[in-house]
Amino acid sequence: MNDSQQKKCHAIIHSAATVCATIASMMAQLPGSDSVAIVPIQITMIVSLGAVFGIELTESAAKASLATATATMVGRGISQFLVGWIPVWGNALNASTAFAVTESIGWAVANDFAARQRALVYR
């Protein structure tokens, strides 16, 4: 990943993570409801990351990429179940967890796309 790609990835991933954190914070007391808004943001993030590396993705391909990273969502679900319903604490926990999960997914996908791009170049 070159510097230009890294800067673009950072902007895409950090923006998506910030929006996801905001949504999760506002919807903390409604278990599971934020997923309806967060998943499309993460799919858009993955499609945008693909564009940075010249990888054209369909929505279904982006969903498949997101599904591979869904294991991290288990931790988010557990934390929301344990304290997500508590006002203030739950809002902060949901926001930070949504931010961290989205950042993790974004960088995992970006690094995968960079590796794919390198593999194509060296063929």
Number of C-alpha atoms within 10 A of each C-alpha: 16 7 8 10 15 16 12 14 25 17 12 19 24 19 17 24 28 18 19 28 26 20 20 30 24 15 20 25 20 12 14 13 13 21 15 9 13 20 15 14 18 24 22 16 26 29 20 21 28 21 13 20 18 12 15 14 16 12 14 10 14 22 19 13 19 20 12 11 17 13 11 15 15 10 13 18 15 11 16 22 13 10 16 26 19 14 12 13 14 23 24 19 22 30 24 20 24 27 22 19 21 30 22 16 22 26 18 14 22 25 15 14 21 22 14 13 15 13 10 9 8 6 5
